[in-house]
Every structure is written in C-alpha cells, then in structure tokens.
Amino acid sequence: MNNATVILDGVRKSYGGRQVVHDLSYHLSPGEVVALVGHNGAGKTTQIKMMLGLVRPDAGLLQVLGADPAQGRHARQALGYLPESVQFHPSFTARETLAFYARLKGLPAQGHEALFDRVGLADAADRPVRGYSKGMRQRLGLAQAILGQPRLLLLDEPTSGLDPALRRELYGIVADLAREGATVLLSSHALTELEGQAGRVLVMNRGRLIADGTMEELRRLAGLPSVLRFRADGTPQGAARIGDHWQVKLSEAEKPAALRAALEAGARDITLEDPSLDDIYAHFLRREAA
Ligand SMILES: Nc1ncnc2c1ncn2[C@@H]1O[C@H](COP(=O)(O)OP(=O)(O)OP(=O)(O)O)[C@@H](O)[C@H]1O
C-alpha cells in the first residue's frame, strides 16, 4: 500500500522495561476515519505520540506520510493533533491563539475566518480564552488541529466532555476532512458513540491490536446475536418472556424469518437491536482474556 498515510510494522515500545506496545502492525489510508479504541493504558496515546515523533519506537518500522516522524519537520504542516486535554494561554484571544499555531506550522498568521466559522467560533474569536467554556476550548482545539488542511488528523479522546450537539458537529467536520482525503485517527473510550462515525475500528488491549475491521466485519467476527423484542398475545415459538415483552436472540441469517414469523403472530412494538460496539468490544476483550 504505497499511498498509506501511516505505516506501522512490528512497532514496539517499552517504558522502564515494561512493554506498553507489542508488535503493532497496521496501515492507515487517505480518506479513512479510524477509531482507536481501548481501555485506560491500552497504548492509544503512545501510538499517537509515536506518529507525532514525540516518542520513538524501540523496534519496528513507523512511517508517517512517507517518512520517520521523529526525523525533522517535514510533516508538521500536514499533521493535525488535538491532545486529550488541550490548554491555551488564557489571556490570548482565539484569533491570537490560532495565529500562534499557524506560525508554528509555517502558515500565514491571519486569514482564518473560514476556520472560525467552521468550528462555530466566529462571534467569539476576539475574546480571551479565559472566558471560554469547555466546549469553546474544544472548538478552538479542533480549529488549531485542522489548520492548513492536514493530511493526517490525530484526535486523542476528542469528544470527552462534549455535549451531543458539539459532538455531532465535530464528527461532521471529521467526515468533511476525510471526504477531502485526510486520514483521521480518533482515540476513544466512548465506544458506542462511534457507531456510524468511523469506517474502521482498531481495538487495542494492553498494547496489542486485538481486532481491526469495519463495524460490519467486527460484528460478523464477533458473531454476537441481535435481539428482537416485541409484544404479542399468546406464546410465540422460541421467544423468552422478559418483563412485559417477548425476546428472541438471532443470528444475522435468522433475522428475516424471525421477523416474518413475529409479524404473522401479530407482534406489536417490534424492535430489533444489533450488538453495540460496546458489546463487540467486550466480546473481543473476553476472548483475549480466555
Ligand atoms: N512517559 C511514560 N513513562 C512511563 N510509562 C508511561 C509513559 N507514558 C505512558 N506510559 C504507560 O504506558 C501505558 C500506555 O499508556 P497510554 O497513555 O498510551 O495509554 P492510553 O490507551 O492512551 O490510555 P488512556 O486512555 O488512559 O489515555 C500505560 O500503562 C502508561 O502508564
């Protein structure tokens, strides 16, 4: 895969003799939105720091935009990074803050009106950051991360503490950037909210990659049942009574026939729930522990 934005091949990292990243291999491609999920300490931030060139792997190959990220500044303009807890100088306005980051990236300090608009800060751009809410700071963090149309955008826990509206906006911006060809890597604990946002999910457990695929692929691999719930008079075949409704667990292949049978039996208030990313993630962790 020559046009990969990021290549990891057998990457390892230890801190003080404790291995926190084990033989990690994967590629990220242009236009992909990839979720990096894992519990605390799974090694997500360490991977992001390695991609930024802030931490060096002990072994293996790591390439970002065709080069070793720890060598020089070739990729700085083409990289965007939103750290987990973003800090800005409180007495700077958003405009001054962005001018500062633009200079660091070698971009013009002024002329970022469209960016303020895009992140919803146009009206607050000339107010000091000290008066900003958490959401506004996060918007500013996102603005600095997407300065200069990065080809690789690394977002570390970008939605923690955001309200649902801002979360949706953030994912909207991420989708736009990916459509324009950027690679976006989002690390997260909040697995369920990623449904529909990331085209691919990398599941990490204690420094190891334990699953890699689209949501559909992970669903298929996990083989977890969907749950059909409904109300009905009588006792539908194969259904279990849970509270005031009936419940049937179904594989993918069983869904059409079971839905038909439920309808024919006069089922009402029908819901069909597929396993969530949380269920799938728990499944892979259980399998790993076994
Ligand atoms: N500079 C460091 N020195 C020593 N140990 C470190 C250092 N940075 C990270 N670690 C350890 O490496 C492991 C992986 O940490 P990392 O921050 O990459 O995990 P994470 O998946 O991002 O976790 P979280 O979700 O809590 O941010 C953890 O056990 C952490 O304590």
The ligand as an ORCA input file, in Angstrom:
! r2SCAN-3c Opt
* xyz 0 1
  N       6.186      8.558     29.720
  C       5.804      7.401     30.271
  N       6.566      6.780     31.177
  C       6.220      5.582     31.718
  N       5.076      4.927     31.411
  C       4.265      5.512     30.513
  C       4.581      6.764     29.890
  N       3.588      7.068     29.022
  C       2.694      6.062     29.109
  N       3.101      5.127     29.988
  C       2.386      3.871     30.310
  O       2.139      3.206     29.096
  C       0.875      2.566     29.107
  C       0.070      3.038     27.901
  O      -0.260      4.400     28.090
  P      -1.089      5.256     27.036
  O      -1.187      6.661     27.578
  O      -0.537      5.069     25.689
  O      -2.499      4.542     27.106
  P      -3.912      5.055     26.615
  O      -4.524      3.893     25.904
  O      -3.782      6.310     25.850
  O      -4.650      5.289     27.982
  P      -5.705      6.430     28.418
  O      -6.982      6.012     27.812
  O      -5.699      6.305     29.895
  O      -5.201      7.744     27.913
  C       0.241      2.913     30.431
  O       0.422      1.827     31.299
  C       1.027      4.118     30.917
  O       1.093      4.141     32.314
*
